[in-house]
Amino acid sequence: MLQGYAGSYDSGFPDGYDFEDWLYRLELLADDTQALEDEEHVGGPAADA
């Protein structure tokens, strides 16, 4: 869907979008790491994993 709005891959925009998505994922991982360091706990059925 994004391809129609972003133009072709030759425009370079899709690469920029992928980079921003990667930065966002890194930020989420950093937030999760900080929460665990602050002694938050993981709960629910996936907690043992």
CHARMM internal coordinates of N, CA and C (Angstrom, degrees):
IC EDIT
DIST 1 N 1 CA 1.4483
DIST 1 CA 1 C 1.5215
ANGL 1 N 1 CA 1 C 110.80
DIST 1 C 2 N 1.3218
ANGL 1 CA 1 C 2 N 117.51
DIHE 1 N 1 CA 1 C 2 N -40.11
DIST 2 N 2 CA 1.4552
ANGL 1 C 2 N 2 CA 120.57
DIHE 1 CA 1 C 2 N 2 CA -178.34
DIST 2 CA 2 C 1.5223
ANGL 2 N 2 CA 2 C 111.58
DIHE 1 C 2 N 2 CA 2 C -64.15
DIST 2 C 3 N 1.3163
ANGL 2 CA 2 C 3 N 116.58
DIHE 2 N 2 CA 2 C 3 N -32.17
DIST 3 N 3 CA 1.4556
ANGL 2 C 3 N 3 CA 120.24
DIHE 2 CA 2 C 3 N 3 CA -176.56
DIST 3 CA 3 C 1.5271
ANGL 3 N 3 CA 3 C 111.84
DIHE 2 C 3 N 3 CA 3 C -55.61
DIST 3 C 4 N 1.3219
ANGL 3 CA 3 C 4 N 117.52
DIHE 3 N 3 CA 3 C 4 N -38.60
DIST 4 N 4 CA 1.4568
ANGL 3 C 4 N 4 CA 120.23
DIHE 3 CA 3 C 4 N 4 CA 179.91
DIST 4 CA 4 C 1.5160
ANGL 4 N 4 CA 4 C 113.01
DIHE 3 C 4 N 4 CA 4 C -65.18
DIST 4 C 5 N 1.3118
ANGL 4 CA 4 C 5 N 118.26
DIHE 4 N 4 CA 4 C 5 N -33.63
DIST 5 N 5 CA 1.4629
ANGL 4 C 5 N 5 CA 122.39
DIHE 4 CA 4 C 5 N 5 CA -179.55
DIST 5 CA 5 C 1.5115
ANGL 5 N 5 CA 5 C 112.06
DIHE 4 C 5 N 5 CA 5 C -85.92
DIST 5 C 6 N 1.3208
ANGL 5 CA 5 C 6 N 116.97
DIHE 5 N 5 CA 5 C 6 N -29.72
DIST 6 N 6 CA 1.4552
ANGL 5 C 6 N 6 CA 120.93
DIHE 5 CA 5 C 6 N 6 CA -173.28
DIST 6 CA 6 C 1.5145
ANGL 6 N 6 CA 6 C 112.78
DIHE 5 C 6 N 6 CA 6 C -89.43
DIST 6 C 7 N 1.3078
ANGL 6 CA 6 C 7 N 118.55
DIHE 6 N 6 CA 6 C 7 N -13.12
DIST 7 N 7 CA 1.4486
ANGL 6 C 7 N 7 CA 120.45
DIHE 6 CA 6 C 7 N 7 CA -176.08
DIST 7 CA 7 C 1.5171
ANGL 7 N 7 CA 7 C 110.12
DIHE 6 C 7 N 7 CA 7 C 88.13
DIST 7 C 8 N 1.2861
ANGL 7 CA 7 C 8 N 115.23
DIHE 7 N 7 CA 7 C 8 N -164.57
DIST 8 N 8 CA 1.4695
ANGL 7 C 8 N 8 CA 119.82
DIHE 7 CA 7 C 8 N 8 CA -177.53
DIST 8 CA 8 C 1.5266
ANGL 8 N 8 CA 8 C 110.10
DIHE 7 C 8 N 8 CA 8 C -80.97
DIST 8 C 9 N 1.3163
ANGL 8 CA 8 C 9 N 114.70
DIHE 8 N 8 CA 8 C 9 N 168.29
DIST 9 N 9 CA 1.4597
ANGL 8 C 9 N 9 CA 118.82
DIHE 8 CA 8 C 9 N 9 CA 176.47
DIST 9 CA 9 C 1.5254
ANGL 9 N 9 CA 9 C 111.19
DIHE 8 C 9 N 9 CA 9 C -65.87
DIST 9 C 10 N 1.3115
ANGL 9 CA 9 C 10 N 117.25
DIHE 9 N 9 CA 9 C 10 N -23.53
DIST 10 N 10 CA 1.4607
ANGL 9 C 10 N 10 CA 120.46
DIHE 9 CA 9 C 10 N 10 CA 177.63
DIST 10 CA 10 C 1.5290
ANGL 10 N 10 CA 10 C 111.70
DIHE 9 C 10 N 10 CA 10 C -64.80
DIST 10 C 11 N 1.3409
ANGL 10 CA 10 C 11 N 117.19
DIHE 10 N 10 CA 10 C 11 N -23.48
DIST 11 N 11 CA 1.4661
ANGL 10 C 11 N 11 CA 119.64
DIHE 10 CA 10 C 11 N 11 CA -179.36
DIST 11 CA 11 C 1.5205
ANGL 11 N 11 CA 11 C 112.17
DIHE 10 C 11 N 11 CA 11 C -70.69
DIST 11 C 12 N 1.3367
ANGL 11 CA 11 C 12 N 117.07
DIHE 11 N 11 CA 11 C 12 N -22.39
DIST 12 N 12 CA 1.4624
ANGL 11 C 12 N 12 CA 120.28
DIHE 11 CA 11 C 12 N 12 CA -179.17
DIST 12 CA 12 C 1.5087
ANGL 12 N 12 CA 12 C 113.92
DIHE 11 C 12 N 12 CA 12 C 87.88
DIST 12 C 13 N 1.3266
ANGL 12 CA 12 C 13 N 118.07
DIHE 12 N 12 CA 12 C 13 N -13.96
DIST 13 N 13 CA 1.4590
ANGL 12 C 13 N 13 CA 120.39
DIHE 12 CA 12 C 13 N 13 CA -177.83
DIST 13 CA 13 C 1.5210
ANGL 13 N 13 CA 13 C 113.07
DIHE 12 C 13 N 13 CA 13 C -62.95
DIST 13 C 14 N 1.3495
ANGL 13 CA 13 C 14 N 119.54
DIHE 13 N 13 CA 13 C 14 N -43.98
DIST 14 N 14 CA 1.4689
ANGL 13 C 14 N 14 CA 118.47
DIHE 13 CA 13 C 14 N 14 CA 179.08
DIST 14 CA 14 C 1.5317
ANGL 14 N 14 CA 14 C 112.93
DIHE 13 C 14 N 14 CA 14 C -58.13
DIST 14 C 15 N 1.3310
ANGL 14 CA 14 C 15 N 117.47
DIHE 14 N 14 CA 14 C 15 N -34.74
DIST 15 N 15 CA 1.4614
ANGL 14 C 15 N 15 CA 120.18
DIHE 14 CA 14 C 15 N 15 CA 176.96
DIST 15 CA 15 C 1.5277
ANGL 15 N 15 CA 15 C 110.88
DIHE 14 C 15 N 15 CA 15 C -64.45
DIST 15 C 16 N 1.3267
ANGL 15 CA 15 C 16 N 116.04
DIHE 15 N 15 CA 15 C 16 N -39.74
DIST 16 N 16 CA 1.4604
ANGL 15 C 16 N 16 CA 120.28
DIHE 15 CA 15 C 16 N 16 CA 178.02
DIST 16 CA 16 C 1.5170
ANGL 16 N 16 CA 16 C 111.44
DIHE 15 C 16 N 16 CA 16 C -65.63
DIST 16 C 17 N 1.3208
ANGL 16 CA 16 C 17 N 116.41
DIHE 16 N 16 CA 16 C 17 N -38.51
DIST 17 N 17 CA 1.4574
ANGL 16 C 17 N 17 CA 120.72
DIHE 16 CA 16 C 17 N 17 CA 177.89
DIST 17 CA 17 C 1.5234
ANGL 17 N 17 CA 17 C 110.67
DIHE 16 C 17 N 17 CA 17 C -64.95
DIST 17 C 18 N 1.3273
ANGL 17 CA 17 C 18 N 116.82
DIHE 17 N 17 CA 17 C 18 N -43.68
DIST 18 N 18 CA 1.4658
ANGL 17 C 18 N 18 CA 120.53
DIHE 17 CA 17 C 18 N 18 CA 178.08
DIST 18 CA 18 C 1.5241
ANGL 18 N 18 CA 18 C 111.14
DIHE 17 C 18 N 18 CA 18 C -61.55
DIST 18 C 19 N 1.3250
ANGL 18 CA 18 C 19 N 116.99
DIHE 18 N 18 CA 18 C 19 N -39.08
DIST 19 N 19 CA 1.4632
ANGL 18 C 19 N 19 CA 120.62
DIHE 18 CA 18 C 19 N 19 CA 178.70
DIST 19 CA 19 C 1.5212
ANGL 19 N 19 CA 19 C 110.99
DIHE 18 C 19 N 19 CA 19 C -64.94
DIST 19 C 20 N 1.3278
ANGL 19 CA 19 C 20 N 117.23
DIHE 19 N 19 CA 19 C 20 N -43.89
DIST 20 N 20 CA 1.4633
ANGL 19 C 20 N 20 CA 120.79
DIHE 19 CA 19 C 20 N 20 CA 178.21
DIST 20 CA 20 C 1.5264
ANGL 20 N 20 CA 20 C 111.02
DIHE 19 C 20 N 20 CA 20 C -63.13
DIST 20 C 21 N 1.3264
ANGL 20 CA 20 C 21 N 116.67
DIHE 20 N 20 CA 20 C 21 N -39.07
DIST 21 N 21 CA 1.4626
ANGL 20 C 21 N 21 CA 120.74
DIHE 20 CA 20 C 21 N 21 CA 177.10
DIST 21 CA 21 C 1.5216
ANGL 21 N 21 CA 21 C 110.45
DIHE 20 C 21 N 21 CA 21 C -63.48
DIST 21 C 22 N 1.3205
ANGL 21 CA 21 C 22 N 117.51
DIHE 21 N 21 CA 21 C 22 N -40.94
DIST 22 N 22 CA 1.4661
ANGL 21 C 22 N 22 CA 122.29
DIHE 21 CA 21 C 22 N 22 CA 178.04
DIST 22 CA 22 C 1.5300
ANGL 22 N 22 CA 22 C 110.47
DIHE 21 C 22 N 22 CA 22 C -62.92
DIST 22 C 23 N 1.3415
ANGL 22 CA 22 C 23 N 116.93
DIHE 22 N 22 CA 22 C 23 N -43.98
DIST 23 N 23 CA 1.4668
ANGL 22 C 23 N 23 CA 120.25
DIHE 22 CA 22 C 23 N 23 CA 178.18
DIST 23 CA 23 C 1.5272
ANGL 23 N 23 CA 23 C 111.33
DIHE 22 C 23 N 23 CA 23 C -61.51
DIST 23 C 24 N 1.3392
ANGL 23 CA 23 C 24 N 116.59
DIHE 23 N 23 CA 23 C 24 N -40.21
DIST 24 N 24 CA 1.4600
ANGL 23 C 24 N 24 CA 120.95
DIHE 23 CA 23 C 24 N 24 CA 179.15
DIST 24 CA 24 C 1.5271
ANGL 24 N 24 CA 24 C 110.69
DIHE 23 C 24 N 24 CA 24 C -63.30
DIST 24 C 25 N 1.3206
ANGL 24 CA 24 C 25 N 116.73
DIHE 24 N 24 CA 24 C 25 N -42.66
DIST 25 N 25 CA 1.4658
ANGL 24 C 25 N 25 CA 120.43
DIHE 24 CA 24 C 25 N 25 CA 178.74
DIST 25 CA 25 C 1.5310
ANGL 25 N 25 CA 25 C 111.24
DIHE 24 C 25 N 25 CA 25 C -64.34
DIST 25 C 26 N 1.3219
ANGL 25 CA 25 C 26 N 117.35
DIHE 25 N 25 CA 25 C 26 N -38.78
DIST 26 N 26 CA 1.4657
ANGL 25 C 26 N 26 CA 120.51
DIHE 25 CA 25 C 26 N 26 CA 175.88
DIST 26 CA 26 C 1.5258
ANGL 26 N 26 CA 26 C 110.99
DIHE 25 C 26 N 26 CA 26 C -62.49
DIST 26 C 27 N 1.3192
ANGL 26 CA 26 C 27 N 116.22
DIHE 26 N 26 CA 26 C 27 N -39.89
DIST 27 N 27 CA 1.4631
ANGL 26 C 27 N 27 CA 120.59
DIHE 26 CA 26 C 27 N 27 CA 178.50
DIST 27 CA 27 C 1.5256
ANGL 27 N 27 CA 27 C 110.92
DIHE 26 C 27 N 27 CA 27 C -63.43
DIST 27 C 28 N 1.3330
ANGL 27 CA 27 C 28 N 116.82
DIHE 27 N 27 CA 27 C 28 N -42.05
DIST 28 N 28 CA 1.4659
ANGL 27 C 28 N 28 CA 120.34
DIHE 27 CA 27 C 28 N 28 CA 178.04
DIST 28 CA 28 C 1.5238
ANGL 28 N 28 CA 28 C 111.20
DIHE 27 C 28 N 28 CA 28 C -63.05
DIST 28 C 29 N 1.3277
ANGL 28 CA 28 C 29 N 116.76
DIHE 28 N 28 CA 28 C 29 N -41.97
DIST 29 N 29 CA 1.4624
ANGL 28 C 29 N 29 CA 120.07
DIHE 28 CA 28 C 29 N 29 CA 178.01
DIST 29 CA 29 C 1.5259
ANGL 29 N 29 CA 29 C 111.40
DIHE 28 C 29 N 29 CA 29 C -63.60
DIST 29 C 30 N 1.3236
ANGL 29 CA 29 C 30 N 116.72
DIHE 29 N 29 CA 29 C 30 N -40.41
DIST 30 N 30 CA 1.4637
ANGL 29 C 30 N 30 CA 120.46
DIHE 29 CA 29 C 30 N 30 CA 178.00
DIST 30 CA 30 C 1.5272
ANGL 30 N 30 CA 30 C 110.48
DIHE 29 C 30 N 30 CA 30 C -64.10
DIST 30 C 31 N 1.3355
ANGL 30 CA 30 C 31 N 117.15
DIHE 30 N 30 CA 30 C 31 N -40.96
DIST 31 N 31 CA 1.4628
ANGL 30 C 31 N 31 CA 120.63
DIHE 30 CA 30 C 31 N 31 CA 177.95
DIST 31 CA 31 C 1.5280
ANGL 31 N 31 CA 31 C 111.04
DIHE 30 C 31 N 31 CA 31 C -63.36
DIST 31 C 32 N 1.3281
ANGL 31 CA 31 C 32 N 116.52
DIHE 31 N 31 CA 31 C 32 N -42.33
DIST 32 N 32 CA 1.4708
ANGL 31 C 32 N 32 CA 120.24
DIHE 31 CA 31 C 32 N 32 CA 178.72
DIST 32 CA 32 C 1.5195
ANGL 32 N 32 CA 32 C 111.22
DIHE 31 C 32 N 32 CA 32 C -64.89
DIST 32 C 33 N 1.3179
ANGL 32 CA 32 C 33 N 116.78
DIHE 32 N 32 CA 32 C 33 N -41.44
DIST 33 N 33 CA 1.4621
ANGL 32 C 33 N 33 CA 120.88
DIHE 32 CA 32 C 33 N 33 CA 178.97
DIST 33 CA 33 C 1.5236
ANGL 33 N 33 CA 33 C 110.21
DIHE 32 C 33 N 33 CA 33 C -62.52
DIST 33 C 34 N 1.3289
ANGL 33 CA 33 C 34 N 116.09
DIHE 33 N 33 CA 33 C 34 N -43.68
DIST 34 N 34 CA 1.4703
ANGL 33 C 34 N 34 CA 119.58
DIHE 33 CA 33 C 34 N 34 CA 179.32
DIST 34 CA 34 C 1.5219
ANGL 34 N 34 CA 34 C 111.17
DIHE 33 C 34 N 34 CA 34 C -63.56
DIST 34 C 35 N 1.3223
ANGL 34 CA 34 C 35 N 117.01
DIHE 34 N 34 CA 34 C 35 N -40.56
DIST 35 N 35 CA 1.4686
ANGL 34 C 35 N 35 CA 120.44
DIHE 34 CA 34 C 35 N 35 CA 179.35
DIST 35 CA 35 C 1.5261
ANGL 35 N 35 CA 35 C 110.59
DIHE 34 C 35 N 35 CA 35 C -62.09
DIST 35 C 36 N 1.3231
ANGL 35 CA 35 C 36 N 117.53
DIHE 35 N 35 CA 35 C 36 N -41.69
DIST 36 N 36 CA 1.4689
ANGL 35 C 36 N 36 CA 119.98
DIHE 35 CA 35 C 36 N 36 CA 178.54
DIST 36 CA 36 C 1.5248
ANGL 36 N 36 CA 36 C 111.00
DIHE 35 C 36 N 36 CA 36 C -67.47
DIST 36 C 37 N 1.3224
ANGL 36 CA 36 C 37 N 117.03
DIHE 36 N 36 CA 36 C 37 N -37.39
DIST 37 N 37 CA 1.4663
ANGL 36 C 37 N 37 CA 120.03
DIHE 36 CA 36 C 37 N 37 CA 177.22
DIST 37 CA 37 C 1.5276
ANGL 37 N 37 CA 37 C 111.21
DIHE 36 C 37 N 37 CA 37 C -66.96
DIST 37 C 38 N 1.3353
ANGL 37 CA 37 C 38 N 117.11
DIHE 37 N 37 CA 37 C 38 N -28.22
DIST 38 N 38 CA 1.4625
ANGL 37 C 38 N 38 CA 121.85
DIHE 37 CA 37 C 38 N 38 CA 177.36
DIST 38 CA 38 C 1.5226
ANGL 38 N 38 CA 38 C 111.60
DIHE 37 C 38 N 38 CA 38 C -84.82
DIST 38 C 39 N 1.3184
ANGL 38 CA 38 C 39 N 115.89
DIHE 38 N 38 CA 38 C 39 N 14.86
DIST 39 N 39 CA 1.4582
ANGL 38 C 39 N 39 CA 125.02
DIHE 38 CA 38 C 39 N 39 CA 174.44
DIST 39 CA 39 C 1.5219
ANGL 39 N 39 CA 39 C 114.34
DIHE 38 C 39 N 39 CA 39 C 70.38
DIST 39 C 40 N 1.3289
ANGL 39 CA 39 C 40 N 117.04
DIHE 39 N 39 CA 39 C 40 N 26.45
DIST 40 N 40 CA 1.4566
ANGL 39 C 40 N 40 CA 118.85
DIHE 39 CA 39 C 40 N 40 CA 168.66
DIST 40 CA 40 C 1.5209
ANGL 40 N 40 CA 40 C 107.11
DIHE 39 C 40 N 40 CA 40 C -73.97
DIST 40 C 41 N 1.3158
ANGL 40 CA 40 C 41 N 117.43
DIHE 40 N 40 CA 40 C 41 N 156.99
DIST 41 N 41 CA 1.4501
ANGL 40 C 41 N 41 CA 121.59
DIHE 40 CA 40 C 41 N 41 CA -176.16
DIST 41 CA 41 C 1.5199
ANGL 41 N 41 CA 41 C 110.55
DIHE 40 C 41 N 41 CA 41 C -119.92
DIST 41 C 42 N 1.3125
ANGL 41 CA 41 C 42 N 114.82
DIHE 41 N 41 CA 41 C 42 N 149.97
DIST 42 N 42 CA 1.4530
ANGL 41 C 42 N 42 CA 121.38
DIHE 41 CA 41 C 42 N 42 CA 174.61
DIST 42 CA 42 C 1.5206
ANGL 42 N 42 CA 42 C 107.55
DIHE 41 C 42 N 42 CA 42 C -90.05
DIST 42 C 43 N 1.3158
ANGL 42 CA 42 C 43 N 118.43
DIHE 42 N 42 CA 42 C 43 N 132.42
DIST 43 N 43 CA 1.4533
ANGL 42 C 43 N 43 CA 121.99
DIHE 42 CA 42 C 43 N 43 CA -178.86
DIST 43 CA 43 C 1.5099
ANGL 43 N 43 CA 43 C 111.53
DIHE 42 C 43 N 43 CA 43 C -126.51
DIST 43 C 44 N 1.2895
ANGL 43 CA 43 C 44 N 115.92
DIHE 43 N 43 CA 43 C 44 N 177.09
DIST 44 N 44 CA 1.4498
ANGL 43 C 44 N 44 CA 121.53
DIHE 43 CA 43 C 44 N 44 CA 177.50
DIST 44 CA 44 C 1.5132
ANGL 44 N 44 CA 44 C 112.66
DIHE 43 C 44 N 44 CA 44 C 91.69
DIST 44 C 45 N 1.3302
ANGL 44 CA 44 C 45 N 116.12
DIHE 44 N 44 CA 44 C 45 N -174.44
DIST 45 N 45 CA 1.4527
ANGL 44 C 45 N 45 CA 120.79
DIHE 44 CA 44 C 45 N 45 CA -175.01
DIST 45 CA 45 C 1.5298
ANGL 45 N 45 CA 45 C 113.88
DIHE 44 C 45 N 45 CA 45 C -64.07
DIST 45 C 46 N 1.3243
ANGL 45 CA 45 C 46 N 118.00
DIHE 45 N 45 CA 45 C 46 N -24.82
DIST 46 N 46 CA 1.4552
ANGL 45 C 46 N 46 CA 120.21
DIHE 45 CA 45 C 46 N 46 CA -177.74
DIST 46 CA 46 C 1.5274
ANGL 46 N 46 CA 46 C 112.66
DIHE 45 C 46 N 46 CA 46 C -91.58
DIST 46 C 47 N 1.3142
ANGL 46 CA 46 C 47 N 118.48
DIHE 46 N 46 CA 46 C 47 N 2.81
DIST 47 N 47 CA 1.4628
ANGL 46 C 47 N 47 CA 121.59
DIHE 46 CA 46 C 47 N 47 CA -174.61
DIST 47 CA 47 C 1.5268
ANGL 47 N 47 CA 47 C 112.89
DIHE 46 C 47 N 47 CA 47 C -60.76
DIST 47 C 48 N 1.3359
ANGL 47 CA 47 C 48 N 117.06
DIHE 47 N 47 CA 47 C 48 N -35.82
DIST 48 N 48 CA 1.4554
ANGL 47 C 48 N 48 CA 118.36
DIHE 47 CA 47 C 48 N 48 CA -179.48
DIST 48 CA 48 C 1.5263
ANGL 48 N 48 CA 48 C 112.81
DIHE 47 C 48 N 48 CA 48 C -72.39
DIST 48 C 49 N 1.3115
ANGL 48 CA 48 C 49 N 116.54
DIHE 48 N 48 CA 48 C 49 N -23.47
DIST 49 N 49 CA 1.4701
ANGL 48 C 49 N 49 CA 120.12
DIHE 48 CA 48 C 49 N 49 CA 179.14
DIST 49 CA 49 C 1.5114
ANGL 49 N 49 CA 49 C 109.32
DIHE 48 C 49 N 49 CA 49 C -75.64
END
COOR INIT
IC SEED 1 N 1 CA 1 C
IC BUILD
